[in-house]
């Protein structure tokens, strides 16, 4: 397993190196890019040196330090993706199990049909529908932003919910309620697509597992279906589902860009879209570097988790030799 992990780490480093080349090209080749006009190797070495020191340059549009902007927008996107992932895992797993345990019956058909419908709905259209119904018609939830602008939250972690909890304001409870209300619609919008993916992966995994001999042996011992699911099925599907789901993390980041734009969520995706419109190549380069690095790290963690829970995972390297 150590050899497998070392090879995965080496592959991640190579991928990260390729990512730096792509990110550097955005800061170098356009005529109004910040590094244009300098020698190629000199500019690349300067760019790598700045990255190693955590420097991303300055925005040419507003003159602000890009690193300071990332400290604001990056936690906002992580907060959105984290809660969407929790909802997808918490809702999709039991629905996938229920669909697999009632295979080819009406519960399975309903869950599969609804899952397919949720996967097919364009995310921007879904966001607008939710906004129209819950915000404009029912007036239950806010339309945009992270919290009510009447409140002041001192940024500590960058995550609004944690910062609201850490606040010493006398209106802390109202601030937390406001943060939760602003989270509901964008999180639901972002969670729909990964939830359908969790349902699909869980259903396939459970169907494969319940056909194994140890499940049949457990049933012959008189164990109830609920105990079999809790003791045997869940134990075997999570190491399969979670690593495969993390491979969809880049898709979630892309969906987060659309969600943040619709709900005016001050996150990394919306920040990057504004930079693209304004042709702020330094910001675009930094955004691509951060999003790509985050995706590489998440996939590496998923591989490590998969290798630790599945001893046969490291055999894959030898199967393709």
C-alpha positions as a printed Julia matrix, in Angstrom:
321×3 Matrix{Float64}:
   0.0     0.0     0.0
   2.92    2.35    0.68
   4.13    1.98   -2.91
   0.62    2.71   -4.18
   0.35    5.86   -2.05
   3.78    7.07   -3.12
   2.84    6.65   -6.76
  -0.43    8.49   -6.22
   1.47   11.29   -4.52
   3.94   11.47   -7.4
   1.08   11.56   -9.92
  -0.56   14.38   -7.95
   2.69   16.37   -7.96
   3.02   15.92  -11.73
  -0.59   17.04  -12.17
   0.08   20.05   -9.95
   3.1    20.95  -12.06
   0.98   20.83  -15.22
  -1.58   23.02  -13.46
   1.08   25.64  -12.72
   1.97   25.72  -16.42
  -1.68   26.29  -17.37
  -2.12   28.95  -14.7
   1.13   30.65  -15.69
   0.13   30.79  -19.35
  -2.92   32.87  -18.42
  -0.69   35.37  -16.63
   1.87   35.47  -19.45
   0.52   35.08  -22.99
  -2.37   37.61  -23.19
  -1.1    41.03  -24.27
  -2.4    42.75  -21.11
  -1.44   39.92  -18.74
   0.69   40.92  -15.72
   3.76   38.86  -16.77
   3.62   39.6   -20.52
   6.74   41.15  -22.0
   9.21   39.33  -19.73
  11.35   36.37  -20.75
   9.52   33.05  -20.65
  11.76   31.18  -18.22
  12.39   34.27  -16.13
   8.65   34.93  -15.86
   7.88   31.29  -14.99
  10.54   31.15  -12.28
   9.2    34.41  -10.84
   5.66   33.0   -10.93
   6.66   29.75   -9.16
   8.62   31.72   -6.55
   5.56   33.83   -5.77
   3.37   30.72   -5.51
   5.77   29.1    -3.06
   5.58   32.24   -0.91
   1.77   32.36   -1.14
   1.78   35.46   -3.34
  -0.78   35.71   -6.14
  -0.16   39.28   -7.24
  -2.5    42.25   -7.4
  -5.77   42.7    -9.24
  -5.42   45.16  -12.11
  -9.09   46.13  -11.81
  -9.33   47.22   -8.16
  -5.67   47.18   -7.1
  -6.35   44.82   -4.18
  -4.09   41.98   -3.12
  -5.4    38.73   -4.62
  -4.34   36.7    -1.59
  -6.48   38.86    0.7
  -9.44   38.46   -1.64
  -8.98   34.68   -1.61
  -9.19   34.68    2.18
 -12.74   36.03    1.79
 -14.11   34.15   -1.23
 -12.46   30.75   -0.69
 -14.1    29.93    2.69
 -17.47   31.06    1.32
 -17.29   28.48   -1.48
 -16.04   25.76    0.89
 -18.95   26.48    3.22
 -21.42   26.09    0.37
 -19.83   22.89   -0.97
 -19.48   21.34    2.5
 -23.16   21.63    3.41
 -24.21   20.53   -0.09
 -22.0    17.46    0.25
 -23.43   16.63    3.69
 -26.99   16.89    2.36
 -26.12   14.79   -0.69
 -24.55   12.06    1.46
 -27.23   12.14    4.16
 -30.16   12.1     1.73
 -28.75   10.14   -1.18
 -27.39    7.18    0.81
 -30.69    6.02    2.39
 -32.58    6.67   -0.86
 -30.03    4.64   -2.82
 -30.26    1.8    -0.31
 -34.06    1.89   -0.42
 -34.0     1.8    -4.23
 -31.61   -1.17   -4.25
 -33.53   -3.14   -1.61
 -36.78   -2.67   -3.6
 -35.21   -3.29   -6.99
 -37.64   -3.28   -9.92
 -40.53   -2.39   -7.59
 -42.46    0.88   -7.4
 -40.23    2.55   -4.72
 -37.19    1.86   -6.88
 -38.91    3.27   -9.96
 -40.02    6.42   -8.13
 -36.6     7.1    -6.58
 -34.81    6.42   -9.87
 -37.21    8.64  -11.84
 -36.94   11.53   -9.38
 -33.16   11.13   -9.34
 -33.02   11.25  -13.12
 -35.26   14.33  -13.13
 -33.03   16.09  -10.59
 -29.94   15.27  -12.62
 -31.53   16.6   -15.82
 -32.72   19.97  -14.45
 -30.34   22.83  -15.38
 -28.97   24.24  -12.15
 -29.53   27.89  -13.09
 -33.17   27.15  -13.88
 -33.62   25.28  -10.61
 -32.04   28.18   -8.7
 -34.39   30.67  -10.32
 -37.42   28.46   -9.58
 -36.49   28.14   -5.91
 -35.84   31.85   -5.68
 -39.15   32.68   -7.35
 -41.18   30.34   -5.13
 -39.59   30.65   -1.69
 -38.27   34.21   -1.86
 -40.59   36.2    -4.08
 -43.92   34.37   -3.7
 -43.8    33.0    -0.14
 -41.26   35.56    1.15
 -39.79   32.92    3.46
 -36.12   33.03    2.49
 -33.74   35.8     1.35
 -32.82   36.17   -2.3
 -29.07   36.73   -2.12
 -26.01   37.27    0.06
 -24.61   35.4     3.07
 -26.44   37.25    5.86
 -28.51   40.36    6.5
 -26.42   43.49    5.97
 -27.92   45.02    9.11
 -25.64   42.71   11.12
 -21.88   42.97   11.43
 -19.82   39.77   11.58
 -16.16   39.95   12.44
 -14.35   37.56   10.04
 -12.36   34.96   11.96
 -12.46   31.77    9.89
 -14.2    33.15    6.81
 -17.05   30.66    7.3
 -20.11   32.77    8.07
 -21.83   30.2    10.28
 -18.75   29.7    12.48
 -17.99   33.42   12.61
 -21.57   34.14   13.64
 -21.31   31.54   16.42
 -18.01   33.07   17.61
 -19.42   36.59   17.54
 -19.8    38.43   20.84
 -22.65   40.51   19.48
 -25.83   40.67   21.61
 -27.7    39.69   18.43
 -25.71   36.5    17.9
 -28.76   34.23   17.68
 -30.43   36.5    15.13
 -27.19   36.6    13.12
 -26.95   32.81   13.06
 -30.58   32.53   11.98
 -29.9    35.01    9.2
 -26.85   33.03    8.05
 -28.82   29.76    8.0
 -31.68   31.37    6.08
 -29.26   32.67    3.45
 -27.64   29.22    3.18
 -30.79   27.2     2.52
 -31.56   28.01   -1.12
 -28.01   27.96   -2.55
 -27.14   24.78   -0.62
 -30.28   22.99   -1.84
 -29.58   24.1    -5.39
 -25.99   22.9    -5.26
 -26.9    19.62   -3.49
 -29.37   18.35   -6.11
 -26.83   17.09   -8.65
 -24.48   15.33   -6.18
 -27.51   13.81   -4.41
 -28.56   12.11   -7.63
 -25.0    10.84   -8.06
 -24.98    9.44   -4.51
 -28.29    7.68   -5.16
 -26.95    6.12   -8.35
 -23.64    5.0    -6.82
 -25.29    3.69   -3.65
 -27.93    1.76   -5.57
 -25.34    0.11   -7.8
 -23.08   -0.74   -4.86
 -25.88   -2.19   -2.74
 -27.2    -4.31   -5.61
 -23.7    -5.7    -6.06
 -23.19   -6.35   -2.33
 -26.55   -7.94   -1.52
 -25.79  -10.66   -4.04
 -22.69  -11.73   -2.11
 -22.64  -14.94   -0.09
 -22.02  -13.27    3.27
 -25.26  -11.27    2.89
 -27.18  -14.45    2.06
 -25.61  -16.16    5.05
 -26.66  -13.29    7.31
 -30.23  -13.58    6.02
 -30.31  -17.32    6.66
 -29.24  -16.69   10.27
 -32.5   -14.84   10.77
 -31.1   -11.3    10.89
 -33.6    -8.62    9.97
 -33.14   -6.53    6.86
 -32.42   -3.42    8.95
 -29.62   -5.16   10.86
 -28.14   -6.54    7.64
 -28.11   -3.05    6.14
 -26.6    -1.47    9.25
 -23.96   -4.12    9.98
 -22.99   -5.39    6.56
 -24.24   -3.19    3.71
 -23.27    0.25    5.04
 -19.9    -1.04    6.17
 -19.1    -2.17    2.62
 -20.62    0.56    0.45
 -19.11    3.67    2.09
 -15.51    2.84    1.06
 -16.86    2.45   -2.49
 -19.2     5.45   -2.68
 -17.18    8.17   -0.94
 -14.01    7.93   -3.13
 -16.11    7.84   -6.29
 -18.13   10.82   -5.09
 -15.04   12.91   -4.45
 -14.17   12.47   -8.12
 -17.23   14.66   -8.78
 -15.74   17.47   -6.69
 -14.6    19.41   -9.76
 -18.15   19.19  -11.1
 -19.45   20.55   -7.79
 -17.04   23.51   -8.05
 -18.32   24.24  -11.56
 -21.92   24.08  -10.34
 -20.97   26.32   -7.42
 -19.89   29.01   -9.88
 -23.39   29.09  -11.37
 -25.08   28.9    -7.97
 -23.0    31.75   -6.58
 -23.77   33.92   -9.59
 -27.54   33.41   -9.3
 -27.71   33.94   -5.54
 -25.03   36.67   -5.48
 -22.99   34.5    -3.11
 -19.57   36.11   -2.55
 -17.56   32.98   -3.22
 -14.68   31.82   -5.38
 -16.84   30.96   -8.4
 -18.61   34.31   -8.6
 -15.3    36.09   -8.01
 -13.74   34.18  -10.9
 -16.66   34.86  -13.25
 -16.41   38.61  -12.54
 -12.67   38.44  -13.25
 -13.32   36.71  -16.58
 -15.8    39.42  -17.59
 -13.31   42.14  -16.67
 -10.32   40.27  -18.19
  -8.42   40.4   -14.92
  -5.88   37.73  -15.86
  -4.03   37.77  -12.53
  -7.26   36.89  -10.71
  -8.19   34.28  -13.34
  -4.78   32.64  -12.98
  -5.03   32.58   -9.18
  -8.6    31.24   -9.25
  -7.72   28.39  -11.6
  -4.66   27.55   -9.51
  -6.64   27.43   -6.26
  -9.58   25.46   -7.68
  -7.3    23.01   -9.47
  -5.12   22.5    -6.4
  -8.18   21.92   -4.24
  -9.47   19.3    -6.66
  -6.09   17.51   -6.7
  -5.9    17.48   -2.9
  -9.47   16.17   -2.52
  -8.86   13.37   -5.03
  -5.59   12.46   -3.3
  -7.36   12.24    0.06
 -10.03   10.06   -1.56
  -7.35    7.72   -2.92
  -5.69    7.48    0.49
  -9.04    6.74    2.13
  -9.84    4.12   -0.5
  -6.44    2.45   -0.09
  -6.8     2.34    3.7
 -10.28    0.82    3.59
  -9.67   -1.47    0.63
  -6.4    -3.46    0.88
  -6.74   -4.6    -2.73
  -6.76   -1.03   -4.07
  -3.0    -0.96   -4.49
  -3.26   -3.95   -6.85
  -4.66   -1.62   -9.52
  -1.19   -0.33  -10.35
  -0.01   -3.81  -11.18
  -3.11   -4.71  -13.2
  -2.2    -2.15  -15.88
   1.54   -2.8   -16.01
